[in-house]
């Protein structure tokens, strides 16, 4: 990992909020059917991308019941490989922020691999781990945390809505962590050791 990314101040760093919706739970047998990325720097949106994706496999009814995405909705959408270069461009040099990041990143890694590309090694801040560290929530599901922080949980389980929820939750947590002395990306990762996953 580029250590200069860790020394970047929280105001200088570009945070790319990421969420995927999938056809199932295993990145080996399931595929991504929606992806959303929104990049922020110093509180300002610098880029965003959101699209349904044709997974090339059927979306099981039990999965559709969770996110509402049907085979008909994705029929005319691009495959992951078609949008992969755009996603890589957005991720480059940024800090990835996701809720339960291991899930999203395992799918992204597998989809990039299928496209003959590689997900770059980047700092990752997982708002699930931050929520556990800060504590006080009845559970750590994204929608629950949002509701308990008075953040809209409308359209929960759709990629762009989940990204926006994650961003607002992250901003709430950053206020707390900055008061606790965090000034750089590295400081945040030190304060919440569980964030140091396989990335």
Residue pairs with C-beta under 8 A, 6 or more apart in sequence:
1 121
1 122
1 123
1 199
2 93
5 13
5 93
5 95
5 122
5 123
5 185
6 123
6 184
6 185
6 186
6 189
7 184
7 185
7 186
8 95
8 184
8 185
9 183
9 184
10 174
10 178
10 182
10 183
10 184
10 185
10 188
11 42
12 41
12 42
13 41
13 94
13 95
13 184
13 185
14 39
14 40
14 41
14 46
14 93
14 94
14 95
15 39
15 40
15 41
15 94
15 95
15 97
15 125
15 167
15 170
16 37
16 38
16 39
16 90
16 91
16 94
16 95
16 96
16 97
17 37
17 38
17 39
17 40
17 97
17 98
17 163
17 164
17 166
17 167
17 170
18 35
18 36
18 37
18 96
18 97
18 98
18 101
18 104
18 105
18 108
18 163
19 35
19 36
19 98
19 99
19 104
19 159
19 160
19 162
19 163
19 166
20 32
20 34
20 35
20 36
20 104
20 107
20 108
20 159
21 32
21 33
21 34
21 35
21 67
21 69
21 157
21 158
21 159
22 30
22 31
22 32
22 33
22 55
22 63
22 107
23 30
23 31
23 32
23 33
23 55
23 57
23 58
23 59
23 60
23 63
24 30
24 60
24 63
27 106
27 107
27 109
27 110
27 111
28 110
30 55
30 57
30 107
31 53
31 55
31 56
31 57
31 80
31 111
32 53
32 55
32 80
32 107
32 108
32 111
33 52
33 53
33 54
33 55
33 59
33 69
33 74
34 50
34 51
34 52
34 53
34 67
34 69
34 74
34 158
34 159
35 49
35 50
35 51
35 53
35 80
35 83
35 87
35 159
36 48
36 49
36 50
36 51
36 159
36 160
36 162
36 163
37 47
37 48
37 49
37 50
37 87
37 90
37 91
37 163
38 45
38 47
38 48
38 49
38 50
38 160
38 163
38 164
38 167
39 45
39 46
39 47
39 48
39 90
39 94
40 46
40 167
43 171
47 90
49 83
49 86
49 87
49 90
50 159
50 160
50 163
51 77
51 78
51 83
52 69
52 73
52 74
52 77
53 74
53 77
53 78
53 79
53 80
53 83
54 74
54 75
54 76
54 77
54 78
54 79
55 74
55 79
55 80
56 79
58 71
59 69
59 70
59 71
59 74
63 69
64 70
66 157
67 157
67 158
68 157
68 158
69 158
80 111
80 114
80 115
81 114
81 115
81 116
84 111
84 112
84 115
84 117
85 117
87 108
88 112
88 117
88 120
91 119
91 120
91 122
92 120
94 122
95 122
95 123
95 124
95 125
95 185
96 105
96 122
96 123
96 124
96 125
96 199
97 124
97 125
97 126
97 127
97 166
97 167
97 170
98 104
98 105
98 124
98 126
98 127
98 166
99 126
99 127
99 128
99 142
99 162
99 165
99 166
99 169
100 126
100 128
100 142
101 124
101 125
101 126
101 128
101 197
102 126
102 197
102 198
105 119
105 124
105 199
108 119
109 119
112 118
112 119
121 199
122 199
123 185
123 189
123 199
124 195
124 197
124 199
125 170
125 185
125 188
125 189
125 192
125 195
126 194
126 195
126 197
127 142
127 145
127 166
127 169
127 170
127 173
128 140
129 192
129 194
129 195
130 170
130 173
130 177
130 192
130 195
131 137
131 140
131 145
131 169
131 173
132 140
132 194
133 191
133 192
133 194
134 173
134 176
137 144
137 145
137 148
138 144
138 148
142 153
142 156
142 162
142 165
142 166
142 169
143 153
143 156
143 165
145 151
145 169
146 152
146 153
146 156
146 165
146 168
146 169
147 153
149 168
149 169
149 172
151 165
151 168
151 169
151 172
152 165
153 165
154 161
155 161
156 162
156 165
174 182
174 188
177 187
177 188
177 191
180 191
181 187
182 188
182 191
188 195
189 195
189 196
